[in-house]
Amino acid sequence: MMLAQLSFIHIILHILCVIFAFWVLGALNVDGWFKKYDTGRIRLFFILMAILLGSALSNFIMDFFRLVQEAALMF
């Protein structure tokens, strides 16, 4: 695959994984972690955690994809 195609796939995968992580984080009950009526910090926490988890998941998937391609060249 060409480098431009892999870059485009990686960007799309990052976006999808961040959205997925944000959806998963919505199940957490973090109200007890913050002061009452501190919705700004709670939203920021969810956004930052979604970006961190989503990019980690995306990097894991892309690394796994590359390793499978490299392993196929061994045989």
Buried (B, 14 or more C-beta within 10 A) or exposed (E): EEEEEEEEBBEEBBEBBBEBBBEBBEEEEEEEEEEEEEEEEBEEBBEEBBBEBBBEBBBEBBEEBEEEEEEEEEE
